[in-house]
């Protein structure tokens, strides 16, 4: 075998192995690199609500601290949360803030209108 071809194959194989390791490392640490995300909230922004008590559920993956309208709420190990809140008559703003261990913050605001019947 030609020595140049052998050297090219070795360099190519090592390069492919290095790229595989880099992509695998990024794939495994993607959640940590991108920070906390609040997802799957069951509230529709701008909705008109007929009931004064609503359940707020969702997911805040990688969060260590989660607040709902300034009050800390509990989350399970998967980041799922479930909390009920009481609405006042008229315009209401629901604020959800999540923080991870690196200081990244994700904040969502939802505006609801509670109509007394």
N, CA and C atoms as an extended XYZ file, in Angstrom:
351
Properties=species:S:1:pos:R:3:atomname:S:1:resname:S:1:resid:I:1 pbc="F F F"
N         0.849       -1.181        0.000 N   UNK     1
C         0.000        0.000        0.000 CA  UNK     1
C         0.890        1.238        0.000 C   UNK     1
N         0.463        2.216       -0.701 N   UNK     2
C         1.193        3.466       -0.811 CA  UNK     2
C         1.209        4.176        0.557 C   UNK     2
N         2.390        4.648        1.021 N   UNK     3
C         2.462        5.310        2.341 CA  UNK     3
C         1.594        6.557        2.437 C   UNK     3
N         1.427        7.280        1.348 N   UNK     4
C         0.582        8.488        1.382 CA  UNK     4
C        -0.882        8.138        1.612 C   UNK     4
N        -1.341        7.084        0.969 N   UNK     5
C        -2.737        6.665        1.140 CA  UNK     5
C        -2.961        6.189        2.570 C   UNK     5
N        -2.001        5.447        3.119 N   UNK     6
C        -2.109        4.964        4.489 CA  UNK     6
C        -2.189        6.128        5.471 C   UNK     6
N        -1.374        7.141        5.251 N   UNK     7
C        -1.380        8.318        6.128 CA  UNK     7
C        -2.700        9.080        6.007 C   UNK     7
N        -3.221        9.204        4.805 N   UNK     8
C        -4.500        9.887        4.581 CA  UNK     8
C        -5.631        9.128        5.272 C   UNK     8
N        -5.632        7.796        5.187 N   UNK     9
C        -6.663        6.994        5.847 CA  UNK     9
C        -6.588        7.133        7.369 C   UNK     9
N        -5.381        7.160        7.916 N   UNK    10
C        -5.232        7.326        9.357 CA  UNK    10
C        -5.747        8.686        9.817 C   UNK    10
N        -5.383        9.735        9.089 N   UNK    11
C        -5.842       11.080        9.435 CA  UNK    11
C        -7.360       11.183        9.309 C   UNK    11
N        -7.914       10.585        8.255 N   UNK    12
C        -9.364       10.608        8.068 CA  UNK    12
C       -10.082        9.869        9.191 C   UNK    12
N        -9.558        8.707        9.582 N   UNK    13
C       -10.189        7.932       10.649 CA  UNK    13
C       -10.131        8.687       11.974 C   UNK    13
N        -9.004        9.294       12.292 N   UNK    14
C        -8.887       10.057       13.523 CA  UNK    14
C        -9.787       11.295       13.502 C   UNK    14
N        -9.898       11.923       12.346 N   UNK    15
C       -10.782       13.095       12.222 CA  UNK    15
C       -12.234       12.702       12.440 C   UNK    15
N       -12.643       11.581       11.861 N   UNK    16
C       -14.027       11.110       12.031 CA  UNK    16
C       -14.296       10.756       13.499 C   UNK    16
N       -13.335       10.128       14.158 N   UNK    17
C       -13.490        9.800       15.568 CA  UNK    17
C       -13.604       11.069       16.406 C   UNK    17
N       -12.788       12.058       16.130 N   UNK    18
C       -12.845       13.329       16.850 CA  UNK    18
C       -14.197       14.014       16.642 C   UNK    18
N       -14.693       14.052       15.407 N   UNK    19
C       -15.999       14.668       15.129 CA  UNK    19
C       -17.121       13.920       15.839 C   UNK    19
N       -17.037       12.600       15.858 N   UNK    20
C       -18.041       11.807       16.554 CA  UNK    20
C       -18.052       12.157       18.043 C   UNK    20
N       -16.893       12.273       18.648 N   UNK    21
C       -16.801       12.600       20.072 CA  UNK    21
C       -17.369       13.995       20.344 C   UNK    21
N       -17.066       14.961       19.481 N   UNK    22
C       -17.577       16.326       19.661 CA  UNK    22
C       -19.095       16.358       19.537 C   UNK    22
N       -19.664       15.699       18.515 N   UNK    23
C       -21.115       15.687       18.346 CA  UNK    23
C       -21.803       14.950       19.484 C   UNK    23
N       -21.222       13.860       19.934 N   UNK    24
C       -21.802       13.114       21.044 CA  UNK    24
C       -21.788       13.952       22.326 C   UNK    24
N       -20.702       14.629       22.580 N   UNK    25
C       -20.601       15.476       23.772 CA  UNK    25
C       -21.631       16.604       23.720 C   UNK    25
N       -21.812       17.226       22.556 N   UNK    26
C       -22.821       18.282       22.430 CA  UNK    26
C       -24.218       17.724       22.630 C   UNK    26
N       -24.496       16.559       22.051 N   UNK    27
C       -25.817       15.941       22.173 CA  UNK    27
C       -26.141       15.640       23.629 C   UNK    27
N       -25.184       15.140       24.387 N   UNK    28
C       -25.403       14.776       25.782 CA  UNK    28
C       -25.512       15.998       26.691 C   UNK    28
N       -24.866       17.098       26.343 N   UNK    29
C       -24.879       18.277       27.211 CA  UNK    29
C       -25.703       19.423       26.632 C   UNK    29
N       -26.537       19.153       25.666 N   UNK    30
C       -27.337       20.190       25.012 CA  UNK    30
C       -28.223       20.936       26.003 C   UNK    30
N       -28.871       20.204       26.917 N   UNK    31
C       -29.753       20.860       27.890 CA  UNK    31
C       -28.986       21.795       28.813 C   UNK    31
N       -27.791       21.396       29.210 N   UNK    32
C       -26.995       22.253       30.083 CA  UNK    32
C       -26.472       23.478       29.341 C   UNK    32
N       -26.093       23.295       28.088 N   UNK    33
C       -25.552       24.417       27.323 CA  UNK    33
C       -26.619       25.439       26.960 C   UNK    33
N       -27.832       24.972       26.683 N   UNK    34
C       -28.904       25.875       26.256 CA  UNK    34
C       -29.699       26.447       27.430 C   UNK    34
N       -29.517       25.903       28.627 N   UNK    35
C       -30.171       26.451       29.805 CA  UNK    35
C       -31.565       25.904       30.021 C   UNK    35
N       -32.293       26.568       30.905 N   UNK    36
C       -33.626       26.136       31.311 CA  UNK    36
C       -34.660       26.638       30.304 C   UNK    36
N       -35.691       25.829       30.068 N   UNK    37
C       -36.784       26.207       29.176 CA  UNK    37
C       -38.111       25.843       29.826 C   UNK    37
N       -39.040       26.779       29.815 N   UNK    38
C       -40.395       26.526       30.298 CA  UNK    38
C       -41.221       26.094       29.098 C   UNK    38
N       -41.840       24.897       29.202 N   UNK    39
C       -42.585       24.345       28.065 CA  UNK    39
C       -43.915       23.748       28.525 C   UNK    39
N       -44.766       23.485       27.566 N   UNK    40
C       -46.021       22.738       27.739 CA  UNK    40
C       -46.937       23.349       28.799 C   UNK    40
N       -47.053       24.653       28.814 N   UNK    41
C       -47.947       25.332       29.747 CA  UNK    41
C       -49.377       25.183       29.224 C   UNK    41
N       -50.312       24.874       30.117 N   UNK    42
C       -51.689       24.633       29.699 CA  UNK    42
C       -52.530       25.909       29.611 C   UNK    42
N       -51.906       27.069       29.689 N   UNK    43
C       -52.631       28.348       29.631 CA  UNK    43
C       -52.485       28.936       28.231 C   UNK    43
N       -53.590       29.478       27.720 N   UNK    44
C       -53.566       30.161       26.432 CA  UNK    44
C       -53.511       31.657       26.697 C   UNK    44
N       -52.496       32.315       26.138 N   UNK    45
C       -52.325       33.750       26.345 CA  UNK    45
C       -53.495       34.503       25.711 C   UNK    45
N       -54.094       35.414       26.466 N   UNK    46
C       -55.205       36.226       25.971 CA  UNK    46
C       -56.565       35.557       26.089 C   UNK    46
N       -56.643       34.437       26.790 N   UNK    47
C       -57.902       33.698       26.899 CA  UNK    47
C       -58.865       34.388       27.865 C   UNK    47
N       -60.134       34.146       27.644 N   UNK    48
C       -61.187       34.609       28.559 CA  UNK    48
C       -61.631       33.393       29.367 C   UNK    48
N       -61.525       33.503       30.702 N   UNK    49
C       -61.775       32.374       31.598 CA  UNK    49
C       -63.072       32.614       32.351 C   UNK    49
N       -63.870       31.567       32.531 N   UNK    50
C       -65.144       31.661       33.257 CA  UNK    50
C       -65.029       31.172       34.690 C   UNK    50
N       -63.950       30.469       35.034 N   UNK    51
C       -63.763       29.914       36.371 CA  UNK    51
C       -62.684       30.712       37.099 C   UNK    51
N       -62.915       31.018       38.385 N   UNK    52
C       -61.968       31.857       39.124 CA  UNK    52
C       -60.737       31.083       39.600 C   UNK    52
N       -60.784       29.763       39.603 N   UNK    53
C       -59.637       28.948       40.009 CA  UNK    53
C       -59.193       28.120       38.817 C   UNK    53
N       -57.903       28.236       38.478 N   UNK    54
C       -57.372       27.466       37.351 CA  UNK    54
C       -56.136       26.695       37.801 C   UNK    54
N       -55.902       25.584       37.118 N   UNK    55
C       -54.705       24.778       37.371 CA  UNK    55
C       -53.661       25.150       36.323 C   UNK    55
N       -52.463       25.401       36.783 N   UNK    56
C       -51.352       25.724       35.888 CA  UNK    56
C       -50.404       24.539       35.915 C   UNK    56
N       -50.221       23.913       34.749 N   UNK    57
C       -49.306       22.782       34.639 CA  UNK    57
C       -48.321       23.046       33.511 C   UNK    57
N       -47.173       22.398       33.598 N   UNK    58
C       -46.171       22.551       32.553 CA  UNK    58
C       -44.889       21.855       32.931 C   UNK    58
N       -43.820       22.218       32.221 N   UNK    59
C       -42.515       21.605       32.433 CA  UNK    59
C       -41.450       22.685       32.372 C   UNK    59
N       -40.511       22.617       33.309 N   UNK    60
C       -39.355       23.514       33.336 CA  UNK    60
C       -38.124       22.639       33.526 C   UNK    60
N       -37.676       22.051       32.421 N   UNK    61
C       -36.557       21.112       32.485 CA  UNK    61
C       -35.282       21.833       32.906 C   UNK    61
N       -34.511       21.195       33.771 N   UNK    62
C       -33.235       21.696       34.304 CA  UNK    62
C       -33.398       22.856       35.281 C   UNK    62
N       -34.597       23.120       35.753 N   UNK    63
C       -34.805       24.230       36.688 CA  UNK    63
C       -34.532       23.771       38.117 C   UNK    63
N       -33.926       24.648       38.902 N   UNK    64
C       -33.762       24.369       40.326 CA  UNK    64
C       -34.668       25.280       41.151 C   UNK    64
N       -35.169       26.344       40.539 N   UNK    65
C       -36.042       27.288       41.220 CA  UNK    65
C       -37.120       27.708       40.243 C   UNK    65
N       -38.379       27.557       40.644 N   UNK    66
C       -39.501       27.918       39.784 CA  UNK    66
C       -40.476       28.747       40.598 C   UNK    66
N       -40.845       29.913       40.073 N   UNK    67
C       -41.808       30.763       40.769 CA  UNK    67
C       -43.016       31.017       39.884 C   UNK    67
N       -44.168       31.075       40.531 N   UNK    68
C       -45.435       31.387       39.867 CA  UNK    68
C       -45.997       32.621       40.554 C   UNK    68
N       -46.026       33.729       39.844 N   UNK    69
C       -46.449       35.028       40.389 CA  UNK    69
C       -45.663       35.394       41.654 C   UNK    69
N       -44.351       35.136       41.611 N   UNK    70
C       -43.480       35.510       42.710 CA  UNK    70
C       -43.421       34.517       43.858 C   UNK    70
N       -44.207       33.466       43.799 N   UNK    71
C       -44.237       32.457       44.857 CA  UNK    71
C       -43.561       31.183       44.364 C   UNK    71
N       -42.618       30.673       45.137 N   UNK    72
C       -41.883       29.475       44.723 CA  UNK    72
C       -42.798       28.255       44.762 C   UNK    72
N       -42.729       27.440       43.696 N   UNK    73
C       -43.533       26.218       43.635 CA  UNK    73
C       -42.605       25.028       43.442 C   UNK    73
N       -43.117       23.851       43.740 N   UNK    74
C       -42.301       22.643       43.671 CA  UNK    74
C       -42.362       22.025       42.277 C   UNK    74
N       -41.272       21.367       41.919 N   UNK    75
C       -41.190       20.625       40.658 CA  UNK    75
C       -40.640       19.248       40.970 C   UNK    75
N       -40.970       18.266       40.120 N   UNK    76
C       -40.420       16.928       40.333 CA  UNK    76
C       -39.095       16.800       39.585 C   UNK    76
N       -38.494       15.615       39.625 N   UNK    77
C       -37.166       15.442       39.023 CA  UNK    77
C       -37.169       15.592       37.505 C   UNK    77
N       -38.325       15.458       36.867 N   UNK    78
C       -38.422       15.668       35.417 CA  UNK    78
C       -38.692       17.121       35.057 C   UNK    78
N       -38.951       17.954       36.059 N   UNK    79
C       -39.237       19.362       35.825 CA  UNK    79
C       -40.715       19.676       35.692 C   UNK    79
N       -41.586       18.693       35.904 N   UNK    80
C       -43.032       18.914       35.792 CA  UNK    80
C       -43.552       19.643       37.028 C   UNK    80
N       -44.519       20.513       36.812 N   UNK    81
C       -45.138       21.216       37.925 CA  UNK    81
C       -46.638       21.290       37.720 C   UNK    81
N       -47.362       21.429       38.836 N   UNK    82
C       -48.821       21.506       38.833 CA  UNK    82
C       -49.220       22.367       40.022 C   UNK    82
N       -49.873       23.469       39.754 N   UNK    83
C       -50.248       24.411       40.818 CA  UNK    83
C       -51.594       25.039       40.458 C   UNK    83
N       -52.411       25.325       41.464 N   UNK    84
C       -53.677       26.022       41.226 CA  UNK    84
C       -53.557       27.449       41.747 C   UNK    84
N       -54.187       28.370       41.025 N   UNK    85
C       -54.190       29.766       41.448 CA  UNK    85
C       -55.604       30.328       41.324 C   UNK    85
N       -55.881       31.337       42.120 N   UNK    86
C       -57.167       32.024       42.081 CA  UNK    86
C       -57.009       33.309       41.274 C   UNK    86
N       -57.968       33.577       40.424 N   UNK    87
C       -57.952       34.782       39.593 CA  UNK    87
C       -58.887       35.831       40.181 C   UNK    87
N       -58.522       37.076       40.004 N   UNK    88
C       -59.388       38.191       40.375 CA  UNK    88
C       -60.275       38.528       39.187 C   UNK    88
N       -61.384       39.183       39.458 N   UNK    89
C       -62.274       39.587       38.380 CA  UNK    89
C       -61.558       40.587       37.483 C   UNK    89
N       -61.655       40.380       36.182 N   UNK    90
C       -61.012       41.272       35.219 CA  UNK    90
C       -59.706       40.711       34.677 C   UNK    90
N       -58.768       41.613       34.464 N   UNK    91
C       -57.498       41.311       33.804 CA  UNK    91
C       -56.482       40.732       34.787 C   UNK    91
N       -55.868       39.590       34.440 N   UNK    92
C       -54.878       38.934       35.294 CA  UNK    92
C       -53.626       38.629       34.477 C   UNK    92
N       -52.473       38.763       35.109 N   UNK    93
C       -51.201       38.385       34.490 CA  UNK    93
C       -50.600       37.258       35.320 C   UNK    93
N       -50.255       36.162       34.653 N   UNK    94
C       -49.612       35.033       35.311 CA  UNK    94
C       -48.162       35.022       34.856 C   UNK    94
N       -47.248       35.109       35.822 N   UNK    95
C       -45.816       35.146       35.542 CA  UNK    95
C       -45.183       33.862       36.055 C   UNK    95
N       -44.449       33.163       35.167 N   UNK    96
C       -43.728       31.951       35.536 CA  UNK    96
C       -42.256       32.204       35.241 C   UNK    96
N       -41.414       32.037       36.255 N   UNK    97
C       -39.976       32.263       36.112 CA  UNK    97
C       -39.226       31.024       36.586 C   UNK    97
N       -38.292       30.552       35.750 N   UNK    98
C       -37.480       29.382       36.090 CA  UNK    98
C       -36.005       29.765       36.024 C   UNK    98
N       -35.229       29.225       36.981 N   UNK    99
C       -33.796       29.486       37.023 CA  UNK    99
C       -33.066       28.153       37.156 C   UNK    99
N       -31.940       28.001       36.437 N   UNK   100
C       -31.152       26.783       36.568 CA  UNK   100
C       -29.914       27.033       37.411 C   UNK   100
N       -29.114       25.985       37.634 N   UNK   101
C       -27.974       26.100       38.551 CA  UNK   101
C       -26.844       26.958       38.014 C   UNK   101
N       -26.873       27.309       36.726 N   UNK   102
C       -25.852       28.167       36.149 CA  UNK   102
C       -26.291       29.626       36.075 C   UNK   102
N       -27.504       29.921       36.550 N   UNK   103
C       -27.987       31.293       36.568 CA  UNK   103
C       -28.811       31.686       35.357 C   UNK   103
N       -29.020       30.764       34.407 N   UNK   104
C       -29.872       31.075       33.265 CA  UNK   104
C       -31.320       31.182       33.722 C   UNK   104
N       -32.055       32.130       33.154 N   UNK   105
C       -33.440       32.375       33.561 CA  UNK   105
C       -34.331       32.351       32.326 C   UNK   105
N       -35.490       31.712       32.468 N   UNK   106
C       -36.522       31.751       31.434 CA  UNK   106
C       -37.792       32.261       32.108 C   UNK   106
N       -38.450       33.208       31.463 N   UNK   107
C       -39.635       33.826       32.050 CA  UNK   107
C       -40.745       33.862       31.012 C   UNK   107
N       -41.945       33.481       31.441 N   UNK   108
C       -43.126       33.509       30.576 CA  UNK   108
C       -44.216       34.298       31.279 C   UNK   108
N       -44.923       35.138       30.526 N   UNK   109
C       -46.054       35.905       31.039 CA  UNK   109
C       -47.290       35.564       30.222 C   UNK   109
N       -48.379       35.304       30.912 N   UNK   110
C       -49.648       34.985       30.267 CA  UNK   110
C       -50.705       35.950       30.781 C   UNK   110
N       -51.481       36.490       29.863 N   UNK   111
C       -52.540       37.443       30.209 CA  UNK   111
C       -53.887       36.749       30.058 C   UNK   111
N       -54.685       36.799       31.123 N   UNK   112
C       -56.002       36.175       31.124 CA  UNK   112
C       -57.056       37.190       31.538 C   UNK   112
N       -58.248       36.992       31.073 N   UNK   113
C       -59.379       37.825       31.458 CA  UNK   113
C       -60.394       36.917       32.150 C   UNK   113
N       -60.658       37.182       33.433 N   UNK   114
C       -61.658       36.418       34.175 CA  UNK   114
C       -62.961       37.203       34.171 C   UNK   114
N       -63.985       36.585       33.623 N   UNK   115
C       -65.300       37.215       33.568 CA  UNK   115
C       -66.223       36.552       34.560 C   UNK   115
N       -66.748       37.330       35.494 N   UNK   116
C       -67.758       36.850       36.435 CA  UNK   116
C       -69.094       36.726       35.701 C   UNK   116
N       -69.741       35.617       35.825 N   UNK   117
C       -71.039       35.469       35.162 CA  UNK   117
C       -72.140       35.796       36.139 C   UNK   117
